Amino acid sequence: MIESKLRSLIRDVPDFPEPGVLFKDITPVLGDAQVLTEIIEAIADPYRDQGITKVAGIESRGFILATPVAMALGAGFVPLRKPGKLPYEVVREEYSLEYGADALEMHVDAVDPDDRVLLVDDVIATGGTAAAAAKLLHRPGADIAGMIVMVELAFLNGRAALNGLPLTALVTYGD
């Protein structure tokens, strides 16, 4: 049911952010209060009894989903941000993505070995960003329960970059 709603609301934007890329725009989904509520519940429900202590969201659209999921699970929120955005001491992980290179940063004290973390993002494409996020979370010894995304672009094989980290997608394109 949620998959068909997502497919009806997600729009394709050709040549964004550069020529040849077909961007999956989720903003119409975010604008529908009922569907957004259903998405948050669909993301949180499988993890309600999993002992999640932190929900990590990848900048920037991952924040939109991860924060209410953290609230639904009674967990803390961990922002994984682009370089230079966090005010305290950080750890950093560089990565390649389908149209360039980038890095993610996290505060050094954001997670610890006692934390069980759910990683949340809007889309997984080649998996570079997700893999960098997982590496950041593993550095201090956190246990990652899994990753969940709204959209998986399966034709880009992002799962392969996750080295076995469990991944759930609410809707998959190109499978």
C-alpha positions in Angstrom: 0.0 0.0 0.0 2.7 2.5 1.0 4.7 1.5 -2.1 1.9 2.4 -4.5 1.4 5.8 -2.7 5.1 6.5 -3.0 5.2 5.6 -6.7 2.2 7.9 -7.4 3.9 10.9 -5.5 7.6 10.6 -6.4 8.4 12.6 -9.5 11.2 12.2 -11.9 13.3 15.3 -12.7 15.6 14.8 -15.7 19.1 16.2 -15.8 19.3 17.1 -12.1 21.7 17.9 -10.5 23.6 17.4 -13.8 22.9 16.2 -17.4 22.1 12.5 -17.6 20.9 12.0 -14.0 17.2 11.2 -13.5 16.5 12.6 -10.0 13.8 11.1 -7.8 12.1 14.0 -6.2 10.5 13.1 -2.9 9.2 16.6 -2.0 5.6 15.8 -3.1 5.7 12.9 -0.7 6.8 15.1 2.1 4.0 17.5 1.4 1.3 14.9 2.0 0.8 14.8 5.7 -1.0 11.4 5.7 1.6 9.7 3.5 4.5 11.2 5.5 2.9 9.8 8.7 2.6 6.4 7.1 6.2 6.5 6.0 7.5 7.3 9.4 5.5 4.5 10.9 6.6 2.1 8.1 10.3 3.0 8.9 9.9 2.8 12.7 7.7 -0.3 13.1 10.2 -3.0 12.2 12.6 -1.6 14.8 10.3 -0.9 17.7 11.5 -3.9 19.7 15.1 -3.9 18.5 16.7 -1.8 21.3 17.5 1.2 19.1 19.1 4.0 21.1 20.1 6.3 18.2 18.7 7.0 14.8 21.3 8.5 12.4 20.2 10.6 9.5 22.2 11.5 6.5 22.2 15.2 5.4 20.0 16.6 4.2 16.8 14.8 3.3 17.6 11.9 5.6 17.2 14.4 8.5 13.5 14.9 7.5 12.8 11.2 8.0 15.3 10.2 10.7 14.2 12.8 13.3 10.5 11.7 13.6 11.6 8.1 13.4 13.9 8.7 16.4 11.0 10.2 18.2 8.7 7.3 17.4 11.4 4.9 18.7 12.2 6.9 21.8 15.8 7.2 20.6 18.2 10.0 20.1 19.0 11.6 16.7 22.5 11.7 15.2 23.1 14.1 12.3 25.6 12.9 9.7 26.6 16.1 8.0 28.6 17.5 5.1 32.0 19.0 6.1 32.2 22.1 8.1 28.6 22.1 9.4 29.1 20.6 12.9 30.4 22.9 15.7 32.3 20.4 17.8 35.2 17.9 17.2 34.3 15.5 14.3 35.3 12.3 12.7 35.2 12.4 8.9 34.7 9.8 6.1 35.3 10.7 2.4 33.4 8.9 -0.4 32.6 8.8 -4.1 29.1 9.2 -5.4 27.5 8.9 -8.8 28.3 12.5 -9.8 31.4 13.5 -7.8 33.0 13.1 -4.4 32.1 14.3 -0.9 32.5 13.6 2.8 30.4 13.1 5.9 31.2 14.2 9.4 29.8 13.2 12.8 30.6 14.6 16.3 33.2 12.4 18.0 30.8 11.8 20.9 27.6 11.2 18.9 27.6 7.4 19.5 29.4 4.9 21.6 29.8 1.1 21.9 26.6 0.9 23.9 24.5 2.4 21.1 22.3 0.4 18.8 21.8 2.6 15.7 19.3 2.7 12.9 20.6 4.4 9.8 18.0 6.3 7.8 18.2 8.2 4.5 15.8 9.1 1.7 17.5 7.4 -1.2 20.2 4.9 -1.8 21.9 5.0 -5.2 25.5 3.8 -5.6 25.8 3.3 -1.8 28.8 5.5 -1.3 27.1 7.9 1.1 25.5 5.0 3.0 28.8 3.1 3.3 30.6 6.3 4.6 27.8 6.7 7.1 28.2 3.1 8.3 31.9 3.5 8.7 31.5 6.7 10.8 29.0 4.9 13.1 31.3 1.8 13.4 34.4 3.8 14.4 33.4 4.4 18.0 32.0 0.8 18.1 28.3 1.4 17.7 26.1 -1.5 16.6 24.2 -0.7 13.4 20.9 -2.6 13.4 20.3 -1.8 9.8 19.6 0.9 7.2 16.2 1.9 5.9 15.5 4.2 3.0 12.4 5.5 1.3 13.8 4.9 -2.2 16.3 2.4 -3.6 17.7 2.8 -7.1 18.5 -0.9 -7.5 20.1 -0.5 -10.9 23.0 1.4 -9.3 23.7 -1.6 -7.0 24.1 0.4 -3.8 23.5 -2.6 -1.6 26.9 -4.0 -2.7 28.7 -1.0 -1.0 27.1 -1.8 2.3 29.1 -5.0 3.0 26.1 -7.0 4.3 24.5 -4.3 6.4 20.8 -5.1 6.3 18.9 -2.6 4.0 15.2 -2.1 3.7 13.6 0.1 1.0 10.0 1.2 1.0 10.0 1.5 -2.8 12.6 0.2 -5.3 13.2 1.3 -8.9 15.0 -0.7 -11.4 14.8 -4.1 -9.7 
